[in-house]
Every structure is written in C-alpha cells, then in structure tokens.
C-alpha cells in the first residue's frame, strides 16, 4: 500500500499481513501489559498464535484485512486493520490498531488509520468505518480525531469476551474516499 505523509508527520506504509515469523513477532511485541491495558491485558501464546493465523487468513479484502505498519527505514511500527462488524442493525467495517511504544506520539497511528480507511473504501463494500477506543485511552481517541473520524457517543462492549469496557464510537464515511 502507498506511503502517506501529512505535513511533518511520518511517512508510513501498510503491508498486508503474512504468515511469516516477523509478523508473529510483531504481535508478541505488542502483547505486553503496557500495550494491552485497555484491551483486557496480554493474551496467552496460544491466543497470539491464533490471532496471527486469523490475520494471515484475512485475504478477502471485502470482509477485512490486517496490515503491518512500516516506517520509512523498514522497521515495523505496529499493526492495523479493518474487518466486518454488525453494528446497530447494519454491516460496517471496524478498525483497530496497535503502535509499539518506541513509535508512539509521532503520528504513526493517525497516518496508518488514514491509509486503512482508504483501503477499506477501495473495497466499495460498506459505507462506514468505526473505531471503538476505550474512554480511558486518550491517545487512541486522539488518533480517531486526527484521522478524520466523527465522535458519535459512548457505547459498551465486551473485549475480550467477559471484559466489559466503555468506549467511544467514532465513525468515518468511506464513500467520500472512493
């Protein structure tokens, strides 16, 4: 996927997720208490392996796709993707991301979110892309704002199953991006 830049923000590239050890290692690096505190905590190795297999199997872009976020020097900065979700009686895309600590605070996530929105729009399948960061995660809420999402309000989720969280519902129209 093409590079993107926004003024002085970093250029990032999205690479489709592959069944490759370097992609799996990225998931392991993101599976720390610090990185998962807003998502119910770290997963077991078995769940990380399962997640990696699911991500690598997401090859039908109309249903969703996962990507590795790559910096200009080729270093992996995190992961982002979009997937189908039924939300309030309609099918939409949902997005989520993780950016490694050493890459945070540099506009990487917002640049990647803009790229993933373009990828989702190119599928011409759903009108809306939603993101659901927890209320207590100001950085992810800021990413939504910077990437052009509109805040619709607060909602309740379980993620993972059995872990209730209160989230903001951010929405971005994809039709305008086609």
Secondary structure, DSSP 8 states (H G I E B T S, - for coil): ---B--TTS--EEEEE--SSHHHHHHHHHH-SHHHHTTTTS---HHHHHHHHHHHHT---TTTEEEEEEEETTS-EEEEEEEEEEEETTEEEEEEEEEE-GGGTTTTHHHHHHHHHHHHHHHTTS-SEEEE--BTT-HHHHHHHHHTT-EEEEEEEEESSTT-EEEEEEEEEESGGG-
